């Protein structure tokens, strides 16, 4: 089985909400687990359909979860949720 590399604390505190997926991967590296959660539907907005007509529109944003599993040197499971390629949630839980 593949060895888990986890996410050390120094890298964890560098991650912020709103950060792009590329920035996240540059700081934390590839996750131990990567899950595609499907599509998140954004709140409806009004967009112009033609010069005098506006209508409702919704956008579908890709939702993914990156998980960094615990290691003996760093006993935390870190789960990062990305919506539309941006960090939306960061969760870190002690496991050992």
BELKARA-V151287 format. One record per helix or strand. SS is the DSSP state (~ for helix, > for strand). FROM is the first residue (numbers start at 1). TO is the last residue. Records with the same first field share a line. If there is no record, write none. Layout:
SS->FROM-TO ; FROM-TO
This chain:
~->9-12 ; 21-28
>->20-20 ; 33-41 ; 45-50 ; 53-57 ; 60-68 ; 71-71 ; 74-74 ; 76-83 ; 86-94
